[in-house]
Amino acid sequence: MNAGPLAIHELPRGAGFKDWNPQYPSGEFGLFTKAAKQSLAAGMDLSYHALSGDLADVNYSSIRQGTLDERERWKEDQQFFIESLHTPVFEAALKVALLSGQIRVHGKALPAEHYDRYRRVSWQGRRWAWVDPRTDVESALTCIRGGLTSTSQVILEQGRDPQDVFREIAQDLKEMQASGIPNDYLKYLLYGADLTTANTTPTQKEPTPP
């Protein structure tokens, strides 16, 4: 006899009833959807936890590596849009604006013959905060001091314009000096110098080597 949920049957004389409550497919639904999302994430070059929001089985190392790989993928997409959309649209709009005299500086229209100079712009895509700020900052400082990268490149990786950051630092230093903050403290802020060592005066002369 075939019977389904909520079905009522009259059993023949002498027949017994045995409960059968299968969990399929609800019991397999979670595993199925997880496998499907993992396949989607792999096909889209994304991390599974970012696509699904499921952080149940991740640890620090896996989520950090997945996040870094995913960000590289977004950077590739940003570069694609810069080359195929932003730059062509900007250059076309710049030509029209220069030829029609719509761009003015101090009341004078910019000369259209300088188009090649004006079109040299840089595009800065969105960047993200460091996954592990302390480790990543120490790594960036080590690369700068070792000559492997520049301060400007590190600032660009944070999504900011190096010129803006340099101007802000210069303005901060100028205002702090005007407020009477000691130079030793400013050195500490910039270079991490030891204030105790910087302010200590030697009391004994070093022995002269024989």
N, C-alpha and C positions, 0 to 999 in steps of 0.2 A: 504494500500500500504506500503510495506517495503522499506525503503530507508536508505542508509548508507552515511558516509562522502564522499564527492567528487562525489556522484552519481547524475545524472541528469535524471529526469523523466518528461514526458509530462502529465500534469494533465488533467483529463477528464473535459468536460464542466460543469461549476457550482461548481467545487471543489476548495477549498481554501488551502493555505499552512500555516502551523504552525511550527515555528522553534523548534527543539528539539535537544539539545546539551548536552548529558549526560557526566559527568566527571568520570564515573566508567570505568575501575578500577584505573585510574590515581589519582583520588581524595582520594583513600584509600591506595595508595601505601606507603606513608610515615608511616602511622600507622601500616601497615602490616610489613614493614621491621623493624620498631622499636621493635614491639612485638617479631619478630623472633630473633633479636639480644639479646633482654632481656632473651629469653629462652636459647639461646646459651650460654650467659654469666653465667646463673644460672647452666647449665649443666656442664660447664667447671670450675666452682667455681672461676669465675673472676668477677670483677666489670664491670657494663655495660659501664661506661664512658671509661674504659681502652680498652675494646674490640672494641667499636664503634668510640671512639674519640668525642662523642657527649657530650658537657658540658653545654647544653642549660638549663637543669632543675636541675642542681646540686648546692648545697651550700657548705659552708666550712665544716660543720659537716658531711654531707653525703659523700663528696669526701674523707675526712680524714678517716672516718671509713671504707669506701670501699677500700681505698688504703692499710690500715693496714691489713685488712682481706686478701686481695689479696697477700700481701707480705708473710703472713704466709703460704699460699698455695704454693708459689714459694720455700719457705724454705723446705717444705715437699718434693717437687720434687728434690731439691738439695740433701737432705739426702738420698732419694731413689737411685740416681745415685752414691752417695758416697759409699753406702753399696753394690750395685749390680754391679757396673762397676769400679769405681776408685780404691777401696781397693783391689779387687781380681787381677786386672791387675797390680797394683803396687807391690803386694806381689809376684806375679809370676815373674815379671821382676827383682825384687830385688834378688830372689833366683838365677836366671840365672847369674846376674851380679856378685854376691858374689862368686859363684862357679867357674866362669871363671876369677875371679880376675880383673874385669874391673873397680871396684871402688877403687881408690887409694887416700890416704891421706899422704902428704909429701913423695910421692914416694913409699909407701908401700900399698899393697892390704889389704883391710879390711878383717878380718877373718870371714869365713862363719859361724863358730859356734856361732857368736853373732847375728845371724839372728833375733832371737826373740826381741832383743833390738832395732835393726835397723828398724824393721817393725812397731814400735810404733810411728806413725806419726798422726798428726791431719790435717783435711781438713777444709779449710775455704771457704765457699761459698760466692757468691757475696752478698753484702749488699747495702742499699740505704740511701740516705740522709734523715734526719728527715723531716717529713711533716710540723711540726711547730717547728722550731729549738729552739726558746726560751722556749716554754712550755716543750718540750721533754728534753732539757738540764737540766732545773730546776728539772724535775721529776727524771732524772737519778742521779743528785747530791743528792737529798733527799733520794733516795734508797740506795746510797753508804753510806751516813752518818748514815742512820738508820740501817745499817747492813743487808739490804735485798738483796743486790747484791754486786759485786766486781767491782773495776775499770777495771780489765782485761775483765770482761764480757761485760761491756759497750763498751770497745774498740773493742772487737770482733764483737759486733752488728754493728759497723761502718765498718766492713770488713777489719780491720787492725790487725797486729800482736802486742799484748801487749809489747813483748820484744823490738820490733822496736820503739814503741812509747816511752817506758821508756828510751831507749838509746838516742833518740832524745832530750827528756826533759833534761836528765843529761848533754848532750853535750851543749845544749842551756844555761843551768844554769852556766856551767863551763866557757863558753865564755863570758857571761854577767858579771860574777864576775871578770874575768880577764880584762874586759873593764872598771871596776870601777863602775858598776851600784850598787846603794845602796841595802843592804839586805832588807830594808823595802819595796822597790819596788818589789823585787823578791817575798816577802811574799804576797804582794798584787796580783801578777800574779797567784800565786799558790792557795791562800786561800781566796782571796777577802778581805783581812784585810783593815781596814780603815787607810790610811796613816796619816790622821790628828790626829786620836786617838793615833796611834802608836808613833808619834813624839811629842806628848804633854807631858810635864812634870808637875806633880801636883804642884800647888803653895800653896795650903793650906792642912793641915793635916785633915784627916777625923775625925769627933768628936768621942771620945771614948764613947761607949754605957755605960749607968749607970749600 
